[in-house]
């Protein structure tokens, strides 16, 4: 079946995020937008994870739905009969020095259930402070982060987030690397996909040969519930975590097997990082230039 998914969102525990974000508000806006599968965001934050545990019921293997009584209290959503599924996700910022440069990389993680999330949370808690921000900032190497994730549960997935953002991404011009392999080393083979970010789309990413072995997905990175779906990915998959994992690894783009059918894109040229230059000086340099 076709599943529209927005996997990268945040909770009210993230800095610069709306205080109105709750499981019920994410469920409501997913129904408004017709999103079938939404990431919980911030699953590494202890308070948010407990809130999710208390308000979600398991629907399928690794997928959850909002408890019926909570949904009824949030009211009907116009234009959609969707019953959104949730999958446990989070974003993590790693800042560290490697090869003589300071690296700042954001990572989207997807976990197969609460037990895996709790184990990952415990591992991260030993590496740094996970309570001060829903998107924790940790001084560990990106490869070490991926290793901790796989130790928590080998079914867990890591996707480099908004990979072209200059300041905080795996390929960022200011603080990133020249390739995914350079960042994650021998564990790069465990990465199924990369995320476009608001300022790029799949064709722009397809122009980079080193990315050919990764699926390409898009998500909203929503910091308020009404921003859900400003970017999303349409998968061919069943409703289960194993099927999501297979689709992320398939990259079918229209084929018959589990994979990605298309992405829904924000206009890249309207994204914050599409044009180079300096806003205060009024200097702007387009991609061709």
N, C-alpha and C positions, 0 to 999 in steps of 0.2 A: 504494500500500500504506500501511498505518498504521505510522508510525514513532514510537516513544516516545523523546523526546530530553531530555537534561539537559545544557545547553550552558554553564552557569556553574559551574565547579569551580576548585579550586586545587591547586597542587603543594606539596611539602614545603618549597619555597623561599619560600613566603609566610609572613608573620608570623602567629603564632597558628594555624598549620596543622600537622596531624599529620606526624611524621617518617616515618610508614609509607606515605605516598602515593608511588606509583611507577606507571609505565604498567601493570605487571602487576596491582597491587592495584586500580586503577581498572577494568581489564578484568574482574577477578574479581567485584567488587561490582556492576558493570553486569550481568553474567550472573546474579548472585543476584537482582537487582531486576527483571530483564527489560527493561533499557534497551537500545534498539537503537543509539542514537547518543549519544555522550558527548563533551563538550568536553575538550580536553587541559588547559585552564587554563594560565595563566602562560607563554604562548608568547613573551613578550618577554624572558624570563630566558635569558641565553645558555647556561648549563649545562643547564637543563631542555630547551631547544630541541634541543640536541645529543643529549641522552638520548633524546628522542622520535625524532629522526632515526635513531638507531641501533637502536631497538627496534620501530619500526613499519614495515609494508610498505603500499604503496599498494594499495587494493582497488578503488575506483572513482574517478572524477574528483573530487579534493579530499577523499576519504575514505580512512581508513587502518585497518588492523587490526594487532593485536599479532602479532609473529612467532610462528610455530607452536611453536618450541622453547621460547620463554619462557612461552607459555600452558600448555604441558604441564607445565612445572616448577612452576607456581602451583597446579595441581590442579583437579579437577572442581568446578564450582559447583552446589550443590543446586537442583533445580527449574527449570533453564533450559537450553535448547540454543542460546540466543542467541549469535551471534558479533558482539560489539559493534563498531561502527565508531567511529573517532575523527575529529574535525574540530578544526583548530587554533584555539584560543580563548585569550583572556586578559582580565584586568581591569586597568584603569588608573585611578589616582586623580589628578585634576588639582586643584591648590589655587592660586588666583590672585585678584586683586582686579579687580572690574568694577562700574561704576556706584556706587562708594563703599562696596562691601561685599566681604568675603572670601567667595569661592565655593569649595565643596568638592564635587566631582562625581565619581562613579564611573561608568565606562563599560565595557561588555562589547564586545570586538572579536572578529570571526570572520573568518578568512583562508582563501583558497582553496588554499593549499599552502605548502611550505617555502620556496620562492623568495620568495613574497610576505611571509612571516613574517620572513625574513632582511632584506629590504629595509626593512620597517617597523621592525624592531629597530635597524637602522643609523640610521634617521631619529630614533627616540626617543633613541638613545645620544648624539646631538648636542644633544638638548634637556635631558638630565639623567642621573642615575644609574639605570641599569636593572639593576644587579647586586646591590644590597643587599636587594632585596625582589622576590618573584615578582609582587606587585602594586605596580609602581613608583609613586612619588609624584613628580609633575612639576609645575613651576610654569608651565604653559602654559595658554592659553585652550582651552576645550572645542572651539571651532570650529577652532582651530589643530591640535588633536589629530586631529579628523576629516579635516582637509585632509592631514595627514601620512599617515593611513591610506589615503586615496584615491590619493595620489601613489605609495605603495608598490604598490598594485594596485587598480584601479578596481572590481574585483569584491568587494573587502573590504566588510564590514558593521560598523556600530557600532550598538549598542543601549544606551540609557541604562539603567543597572543600578538595581534596587530603588528605583524612582523616588520613593517617598514617605519613605524613611529621613530623619529630621530633619537629621542632621549631614552625611551624605555622599551626596547625590543631586541630580538635576537639579531636582526639585520640592520638595526638603527645606525645611521651615519655617525652619531655622536658617541654612542656607548655600546655598540653591538659588535658582531663578528662578520666575516665575509661569507660564511656558510653555516648551515645547520650543523654539519659534522664538526666544524671547528668549535662550536659552542658545547655540544653534548658528547663529543668524543665517541667512544665505542658503544654508547647507549643510543646513539642517534637512530639506529635501526628500529627502536621501539616507538618512535614518533610516527603516528599515522598521517598527520595532517598539519597544515599551517593555517592561520587565520589572516584574512586580507586586511582587516582594519577599515575604517570609514574612508580613507583616502586612496584606496586601491581596489581593484576588482580582479576577477580571475584572469582575463586576458593580459592585464599588466603583469601578473605574476607568472603566467605561462611564458613570458618573454625571457625568463631567467632559467637557463637549462638546469641548474643545480636543484631546482625545485620540482623537477619533473617526476621524481619518485614519491612525492607527497600529494595527498588529496588537498584541495583548497576549499575552505569553508568561510562563511561570513556569519557574524553575530552582532547584536546591537551594542554590547558593552553598556547596557542601560544602567544609569545611576538614578533613575526614577521609573516607576512602573509603567507610565504612559509611553515611555521610549521603547518598550519592548517591540521587536519586529521591525525597527528601522533598517536593520539588516537581518537576514536569516538564511537558512539553508534548507532546501527541499531534498529529502532523502527518499530512496526506495528502500523500505525496511519494514519489519514487523515491530510490534510494540514490545520490546524487551531490550535490556542492556546488551546482551550478546549480539543482537541484530544491529544495534547502533554501532557497536565496535566493528562489526563486519562491514557496515556501510561506510564508516570512516576510512577503513582500509581498502575499500573497493574502488572508489572514484570512478564509477561507471559512466556518469554523464550521459544518461539516456539508454544504457544497456539494460539487459534483463536481470542481471544479478543485483544483490544488495549494493547500493552505492549512492552517489550524489547525482541528482537529476539536474539541479541548477541552484544558483544562489540568488537571493533577492538583495539588491544593492542600493545603498545610498549613492547619490551622484558623486563619484570620486573627486571631481573638480570642486565640489562644495566642502570637501573634507579639510580639516585644519592643516594637514601636512601635504596637500597636493602641490601647492606652490611653495617654492623656496623664497627666501627673502626675509624682510623684517617689517612687521606691521606698523610699528611706531614711526619708522622712517618712510613709510609708504613705498617701500621697495618690494617688488614682486617679480619672480622669474618663473615662467611657465616650463613645463616638462620638455618641450621641444628645444627651448633656449638652453 
